[in-house]
Amino acid sequence: MKKIVLFISLITLSVATYAQQDKISNEVKEYIQSRINNQINVGIVVGFIDGDDVEYYSFGKTALKNGTTINENTVFEIGSISKTFTTTLLALKVNSGEMNLEDPISKYLPKDVKTPTRNGKEITLKNLATHTSGLPKLPSNLMQTDPNNPYVDYTYNDLYSFLSNHELTVDIGSVTDYSNVGMGLLGHILELQSGKTYEELVIEHIANPLKMNDTRLVFTKAMKNRLAKGHAGLVETSNWDIITLGGAGGIRSSVSDMVKYIQANINSDNVDSKLHNAMSLAHQSAYKNPEQKVEMALGWFIEGGKFLMHNGATGGYSAMAALDKEAKKGVVVLTNSNENVDAIAIKLMVPSYPLKAIKPSIAQFLDKEIINKGITKAIASYKNEKNTNEAAYNFDVEQLNTLGYKYLQNNKPEIALELFKLNVEVFPEESNPYDSLGEAYLKMENQDLAIKNYKKSLELNPGNDNAKKVLQELGVTLKEVSVSKEMLESYVGNYQLAPTFSIKITTKDGRLFAQATGQPQFELFPSDYNKFYLKVVEAMVEFNANNKGKIDSLTLFQNGQTIPGKRVE
């Protein structure tokens, strides 16, 4: 399975002023070059603001195949940075008196939509803007009929159906629990209140005033001509069309446009007063939870008490924006790869931040070996390098997976099959290699082996919804696991995995929940009477009993690690 993740000025500000000396250090430039040269990213563009000075740096191509050189005017998907546009629009409505942060969402939704409540409390606009609504990351009825464009078929009626049938599992306002559906809902509420589409609101109130002509949800012809193709590893991906939940991550833009946006957020002297006041409101601390170690403005994350930050990711793109209003500094980093670029932005804002050295991907070496020697000899070369020169390359699980999908996409399933088989051999306890191998067997029309590998993937990661879906489509009946309330109650307690890290297990209405130190609470789903998995991350928890039958520990399985935790209360 391909790893797909979900889910920043008037005329004087539209002309960049360049510093007399480089603001983007050689260290950062060399780091960017190493990411491109080692095929971690395809292209990266940076815009760095320091007072009145702006410097751009770009390296790489718009596509691995027949790509052109990227620059600050190249168009990317910015993913969840769109959320800061949504909350700026909300702040405009609040300042004008048309809306109030404490308004319940039911005030703006159709009367036949039953909005979720808990303990007599309703979700407010502020809850949506600070991720404290209790709504999940994604709606449960997002079927993803097209995995390459997962939001394209999601409708407003789907959204209403989700809201009317969803049951909250945490108290509203009690924790920050990042919610794409919540922020997408906020964008839709703004549509209902104004009678305009979300894109029309973005253009009218933000893009046009700041002369951001390449900032839209729907590509203009000019934007399409300068589009950087998205990539998941080495495989070109489709663009994500996010309309119903556009407020959560549907915007496309360029670094030059986003620099104007960040400049307006930093210094609004030359910005329309209404927009300036809205941005100021959106920057104010609106929720703080010391236990979670999180502080939220409206849509923006507040780090270190002064940095406003937000990143974003879609199927083939990653993005990061940050600003320090007091120091009048800001940064935007956009890439046409699904590999995170946060470190680049953090380094520019905090020069002491260490950049981790980039190892070349073994996939590059192996790809050349396949071309020159064929797949059998290439695999032998791979094994030799792993045995004798492992420190020189990045051998993690995604390297073979990414290369395999390159060949699968290029209609060479027999080579992809061998690469996925190798990945299973090297990483027998990882779920994703089996999922990918199952897909290759399906491509080769070997249904029996496809089913076998999808089952193994699901065994290792019961939260693999892709494997469940494919198995059901192949006519496989999956066992439903039910655990009694009494058994769930026996797991309740606090489990210490490290001196400063523990997991608190609780139950509610016959469901099991886990909350790790400094993190939100997440539901655990049973795969066996004592084994549970999370849907938000690839992780499993197993409860262990002593020789008297009493639960005295749990084991956390995550990222290839097995971490025991003793029950302390």
Disulfide bonds with the S-S distance in Angstrom:
none
